Amino acid sequence: MVSIVFFGILAELSARFVLYIRGEQTGRLDPAWWNLRLVDTLRVHNIFFTDAEGIFRTSADRWDESGITINAAGFRGREFRRFPEDSFSRSILFIGDSFTWGLNARPIDQCFVDRIGRESSFICFNAGIPGADPAQYALIASRYVPVLKPDYTVVTVYLANDLMDVPRKIIPGLPLYFQTNAGWLPSFFRGRYFLTAEESYAFARQQFIPEQTWKKLLLKTGIGTALLSVSMKISEYRDWERRTRSSVTNQYLQSIREVCAREGSRLFIFIVPPRQTDVNSSFTHNPDGYIKKKYPALTKGLEEYIHVIPVRKEHYDSAVDGHFNNDGHRIAAGFILLRLLDN
């Protein structure tokens, strides 16, 4: 009996440890990025919103007490004003998601965009927004590259969530995510649109929150969580396979390339690898070769523009969060600056 109890405890601890290193939590079936919370009354408080042009952005009045500078266009940092052509400084338009915005940089001006602006003579425009996707990247490029005419356009692509297998319609007024007391609820998920936060929340509850008592009891254990998540993991794996084989993200990046070529802006695409799946010994040995071999649908026809940021696991904030810590932002800034200066 003692040995049975011992092995049972060992199995439970092992299951919890495996969940932890995978960036998952005991008792939860929703993907880590959902961070879904059950609430009695759903309340929406959108700090980021989609404007009449379909661009997901924010506004200065929503950050009054944060110390974060938001420009008139709704992005963090300096105003989007074109500098005179006789200016000695060269300009960069950064396009991306929460990595480019500077999430988890502490303080936020430790973000790689800010560091490049401080450590060089480049004028940096930051169009990074948490939750943005390649459809937004292409929209921002088409809107702001002709206006700012930057010498360089830098697009950061995070492979954990920027690989798309279905194009997203640009719907003015519909936020990419509904920001609620239940978490960030997507308006677009696996090809399905949710026009209200309530629709997205109802879908998430149906998908990830079991109603049966026996399932609720199982979820209190690591072993039970692992067992109940098997079918969901299979579905996620199939979804991931579809996205890695899809050319949708490539098509968005190609459209950015065309805009940059037309406006005389030099394009650079910097790849951010997911900590959990791609930062391994093979990646460390040859980052560019590893990514181009594993993601041919993404890189096809864009090889000359793509550069892979050579980060390690310790450059991320945590397994669950997945964003750069300050060291990650420092490494990214140095690598991006080196590539820009080389060219």
C-alpha positions as CSV (number, residue, x, y, z in Angstrom):
1,M,0.0,0.0,0.0
2,V,2.8,2.4,0.9
3,S,4.5,1.7,-2.4
4,I,1.2,2.4,-4.3
5,V,0.8,5.7,-2.5
6,F,4.4,6.6,-3.2
7,F,4.2,5.9,-6.9
8,G,0.9,7.7,-7.1
9,I,2.4,10.8,-5.6
10,L,5.4,10.5,-7.9
11,A,3.2,10.1,-10.9
12,E,1.2,13.2,-9.9
13,L,4.3,15.3,-9.3
14,S,5.7,14.1,-12.6
15,A,2.5,15.1,-14.5
16,R,2.5,18.5,-12.9
17,F,6.2,19.0,-13.8
18,V,5.6,18.0,-17.4
19,L,2.6,20.4,-17.6
20,Y,4.8,23.2,-16.1
21,I,7.7,22.8,-18.6
22,R,5.2,22.7,-21.4
23,G,3.9,26.1,-20.3
24,E,0.5,24.6,-19.1
25,Q,-1.2,24.6,-15.8
26,T,-2.9,21.9,-13.7
27,G,-6.7,22.4,-13.8
28,R,-6.8,24.2,-17.2
29,L,-7.6,22.9,-20.7
30,D,-7.5,26.3,-22.5
31,P,-4.3,27.2,-24.3
32,A,-2.0,29.2,-22.1
33,W,-2.4,32.4,-24.2
34,W,-6.2,32.4,-23.6
35,N,-5.7,32.7,-19.8
36,L,-9.4,32.2,-19.5
37,R,-11.1,33.1,-16.2
38,L,-14.7,32.2,-15.3
39,V,-16.8,35.2,-14.3
40,D,-20.4,35.8,-13.2
41,T,-20.7,39.0,-15.3
42,L,-18.6,39.6,-18.4
43,R,-17.2,43.2,-18.5
44,V,-15.4,44.6,-21.5
45,H,-12.7,47.2,-21.1
46,N,-10.9,47.6,-24.4
47,I,-7.6,49.5,-24.0
48,F,-6.8,48.4,-27.6
49,F,-9.4,48.8,-30.3
50,T,-9.9,48.6,-34.0
51,D,-10.4,52.0,-35.8
52,A,-12.4,52.9,-38.9
53,E,-9.5,51.8,-41.1
54,G,-9.4,48.4,-39.5
55,I,-6.1,49.0,-37.6
56,F,-5.9,47.6,-34.1
57,R,-4.4,50.3,-31.9
58,T,-4.8,52.3,-28.7
59,S,-5.2,56.0,-27.7
60,A,-3.3,58.3,-25.3
61,D,-6.3,58.9,-23.0
62,R,-6.3,55.2,-22.0
63,W,-2.7,55.5,-20.6
64,D,-3.0,58.7,-18.7
65,E,-1.5,57.3,-15.5
66,S,0.8,54.7,-16.9
67,G,3.8,56.9,-17.9
68,I,3.6,55.3,-21.4
69,T,3.7,57.7,-24.3
70,I,1.1,57.0,-27.0
71,N,1.2,59.1,-30.2
72,A,-1.7,60.5,-32.2
73,A,-1.8,57.4,-34.4
74,G,-2.4,55.2,-31.4
75,F,1.0,53.5,-31.1
76,R,3.7,53.7,-28.4
77,G,6.5,56.2,-28.8
78,R,7.3,59.2,-31.1
79,E,4.8,60.8,-33.4
80,F,4.5,59.4,-36.9
81,R,6.0,62.3,-38.7
82,R,8.2,62.1,-41.7
83,F,11.7,63.6,-41.3
84,P,13.2,65.9,-43.9
85,E,15.0,64.1,-46.7
86,D,18.2,66.1,-45.9
87,S,18.2,64.7,-42.4
88,F,21.4,62.9,-41.5
89,S,19.5,60.3,-39.5
90,R,18.0,57.3,-41.1
91,S,14.5,56.1,-40.0
92,I,13.1,52.7,-39.2
93,L,9.4,51.7,-39.0
94,F,9.0,48.7,-36.7
95,I,5.9,46.5,-37.2
96,G,5.0,43.7,-35.0
97,D,3.0,42.5,-32.0
98,S,3.6,42.5,-28.2
99,F,7.3,41.8,-28.6
100,T,7.7,45.0,-30.6
101,W,5.4,46.9,-28.3
102,G,7.8,46.0,-25.5
103,L,5.7,43.7,-23.3
104,N,7.6,42.4,-20.3
105,A,10.5,44.8,-20.8
106,R,11.0,46.4,-17.4
107,P,10.8,49.3,-17.7
108,I,9.2,49.3,-21.1
109,D,11.9,51.5,-22.6
110,Q,14.2,48.5,-22.3
111,C,12.3,47.2,-25.4
112,F,14.6,46.5,-28.3
113,V,13.0,49.3,-30.4
114,D,13.7,51.9,-27.7
115,R,17.2,50.5,-27.2
116,I,18.0,50.8,-30.9
117,G,16.7,54.4,-30.8
118,R,19.0,55.2,-27.9
119,E,22.1,53.3,-29.0
120,S,22.2,54.5,-32.6
121,S,21.4,57.5,-34.8
122,F,18.3,55.8,-36.2
123,I,14.9,57.5,-35.8
124,C,12.6,54.7,-34.7
125,F,8.8,54.5,-35.2
126,N,7.1,51.8,-33.2
127,A,4.0,50.3,-34.7
128,G,3.9,47.2,-32.5
129,I,0.6,46.4,-30.8
130,P,-0.1,43.4,-28.5
131,G,-2.4,40.9,-30.2
132,A,-1.5,42.1,-33.8
133,D,-1.2,39.5,-36.6
134,P,0.3,39.4,-40.1
135,A,-2.9,40.8,-41.5
136,Q,-2.4,43.9,-39.3
137,Y,1.3,44.0,-40.3
138,A,0.4,44.3,-44.0
139,L,-2.3,46.9,-43.2
140,I,0.1,49.0,-41.2
141,A,2.7,48.8,-43.9
142,S,0.3,49.9,-46.6
143,R,-0.9,52.8,-44.4
144,Y,2.4,54.1,-43.0
145,V,5.3,53.2,-45.3
146,P,4.0,55.6,-48.0
147,V,3.5,58.3,-45.3
148,L,6.8,58.0,-43.3
149,K,8.9,56.7,-46.2
150,P,11.3,55.0,-43.7
151,D,14.7,54.0,-44.9
152,Y,14.1,50.6,-43.3
153,T,11.0,48.7,-42.5
154,V,11.5,46.0,-39.8
155,V,8.8,43.3,-39.3
156,T,9.1,40.9,-36.4
157,V,7.3,37.6,-36.8
158,Y,6.6,35.5,-33.7
159,L,6.3,31.9,-34.9
160,A,4.1,30.8,-32.0
161,N,1.1,32.8,-33.2
162,D,1.9,34.6,-36.5
163,L,1.6,31.5,-38.7
164,M,-1.9,31.7,-40.2
165,D,-3.7,29.2,-42.3
166,V,-6.8,31.4,-43.0
167,P,-6.7,35.0,-44.2
168,R,-8.4,37.4,-41.7
169,K,-10.9,39.9,-43.0
170,I,-10.2,43.5,-42.0
171,I,-13.4,44.5,-40.2
172,P,-13.4,48.1,-39.0
173,G,-14.5,48.5,-35.4
174,L,-14.1,44.8,-34.5
175,P,-11.1,44.5,-32.1
176,L,-8.7,41.6,-32.6
177,Y,-9.3,40.8,-29.0
178,F,-12.0,41.7,-26.6
179,Q,-10.2,42.7,-23.4
180,T,-12.4,41.5,-20.5
181,N,-12.4,40.5,-16.9
182,A,-12.4,36.9,-18.2
183,G,-9.2,37.5,-20.2
184,W,-8.4,38.5,-23.8
185,L,-11.0,36.9,-25.9
186,P,-10.3,36.6,-29.7
187,S,-12.7,37.9,-32.3
188,F,-11.1,35.5,-34.8
189,F,-10.1,31.9,-34.0
190,R,-9.4,29.1,-36.4
191,G,-11.3,30.8,-39.2
192,R,-14.3,31.7,-37.0
193,Y,-15.4,35.2,-36.3
194,F,-17.0,36.4,-33.0
195,L,-18.7,39.8,-33.3
196,T,-19.1,40.3,-29.5
197,A,-17.2,39.5,-26.4
198,E,-20.2,37.4,-25.3
199,E,-19.9,35.1,-28.4
200,S,-16.2,34.6,-27.8
201,Y,-16.6,33.9,-24.1
202,A,-19.5,31.4,-24.7
203,F,-17.3,29.6,-27.3
204,A,-14.3,29.4,-24.9
205,R,-16.5,28.1,-22.1
206,Q,-17.9,25.4,-24.3
207,Q,-14.5,24.4,-25.6
208,F,-12.4,24.5,-22.5
209,I,-14.5,24.4,-19.4
210,P,-16.1,21.0,-18.7
211,E,-19.5,20.9,-17.0
212,Q,-19.5,17.2,-15.9
213,T,-18.6,16.7,-12.2
214,W,-16.2,13.8,-12.9
215,K,-14.2,16.0,-15.3
216,K,-14.1,18.8,-12.8
217,L,-12.7,16.4,-10.2
218,L,-10.1,15.1,-12.7
219,L,-8.9,18.6,-13.4
220,K,-7.9,19.0,-9.8
221,T,-5.0,16.7,-10.5
222,G,-2.0,16.9,-12.9
223,I,-2.7,13.3,-14.2
224,G,-6.4,14.1,-14.8
225,T,-5.5,17.4,-16.6
226,A,-3.1,15.5,-18.9
227,L,-5.7,12.8,-19.7
228,L,-8.5,15.3,-20.4
229,S,-6.2,17.4,-22.6
230,V,-5.2,14.5,-24.9
231,S,-7.9,15.1,-27.6
232,M,-7.3,18.9,-27.4
233,K,-3.6,18.4,-27.9
234,I,-4.2,16.3,-30.9
235,S,-6.4,19.0,-32.3
236,E,-3.8,21.7,-31.5
237,Y,-1.1,19.6,-33.2
238,R,-3.1,19.2,-36.4
239,D,-3.9,22.9,-36.3
240,W,-0.1,23.6,-35.9
241,E,0.7,21.3,-38.8
242,R,-1.8,23.2,-41.0
243,R,-0.3,26.6,-40.1
244,T,3.3,25.5,-40.7
245,R,2.3,24.3,-44.2
246,S,0.2,27.3,-45.0
247,S,1.4,30.2,-47.2
248,V,-1.0,32.8,-45.8
249,T,1.6,34.5,-43.6
250,N,4.1,34.4,-46.5
251,Q,1.5,36.2,-48.7
252,Y,1.0,39.0,-46.1
253,L,4.8,39.4,-45.9
254,Q,5.1,39.4,-49.7
255,S,2.5,42.2,-49.8
256,I,4.7,44.2,-47.4
257,R,7.7,43.5,-49.6
258,E,5.9,45.0,-52.5
259,V,4.9,48.1,-50.6
260,C,8.5,48.6,-49.4
261,A,9.9,48.1,-52.9
262,R,7.4,50.7,-54.3
263,E,8.3,53.2,-51.7
264,G,12.0,52.7,-51.6
265,S,12.2,51.3,-48.0
266,R,14.6,48.4,-47.3
267,L,12.7,45.5,-45.8
268,F,14.0,43.3,-43.0
269,I,12.0,40.4,-41.4
270,F,13.2,39.2,-38.0
271,I,11.9,35.9,-36.8
272,V,11.3,35.4,-33.0
273,P,11.3,31.6,-32.3
274,P,8.9,30.2,-29.7
275,R,10.8,29.2,-26.5
276,Q,8.9,26.0,-26.0
277,T,9.1,24.4,-29.5
278,D,12.1,25.9,-31.4
279,V,14.8,27.1,-29.0
280,N,16.8,23.9,-28.8
281,S,20.4,22.7,-29.6
282,S,19.7,22.4,-33.4
283,F,18.4,26.0,-33.4
284,T,21.3,27.3,-31.4
285,H,23.8,25.7,-33.8
286,N,22.3,27.3,-36.9
287,P,19.3,29.6,-36.3
288,D,18.7,30.6,-39.9
289,G,19.1,27.1,-41.3
290,Y,16.9,25.6,-38.7
291,I,14.0,28.0,-39.3
292,K,14.2,28.0,-43.1
293,K,14.2,24.2,-43.1
294,K,11.4,23.8,-40.6
295,Y,9.2,26.6,-42.1
296,P,9.6,26.5,-45.9
297,A,6.1,27.8,-46.6
298,L,6.9,30.9,-44.5
299,T,10.3,31.7,-45.9
300,K,9.8,30.8,-49.6
301,G,10.8,33.8,-51.8
302,L,11.7,35.8,-48.8
303,E,15.0,34.2,-47.9
304,E,17.1,37.4,-48.5
305,Y,14.9,39.4,-46.1
306,I,14.6,36.9,-43.2
307,H,16.9,37.0,-40.2
308,V,16.4,34.8,-37.2
309,I,17.1,36.4,-33.8
310,P,19.6,34.0,-32.0
311,V,18.0,33.9,-28.6
312,R,18.3,31.2,-25.9
313,K,15.7,30.0,-23.4
314,E,17.1,32.2,-20.6
315,H,16.3,35.3,-22.8
316,Y,12.5,34.7,-22.3
317,D,10.5,35.8,-19.3
318,S,9.1,32.4,-18.5
319,A,7.8,29.2,-20.1
320,V,4.2,30.2,-19.6
321,D,4.5,33.8,-20.7
322,G,6.9,33.4,-23.6
323,H,8.0,37.0,-24.1
324,F,11.5,38.4,-24.0
325,N,12.9,39.5,-20.7
326,N,15.3,42.5,-20.6
327,D,18.2,40.3,-21.7
328,G,16.1,39.0,-24.7
329,H,15.4,42.6,-25.7
330,R,19.1,43.4,-25.4
331,I,20.1,40.5,-27.6
332,A,17.4,41.4,-30.1
333,A,18.4,45.0,-30.3
334,G,22.1,44.2,-30.8
335,F,21.3,41.6,-33.5
336,I,18.8,43.9,-35.4
337,L,21.2,46.8,-35.2
338,L,24.1,44.7,-36.5
339,R,22.0,43.5,-39.5
340,L,20.9,47.0,-40.3
341,L,24.4,48.4,-40.1
342,D,25.8,45.5,-42.2
343,N,23.4,46.6,-45.0
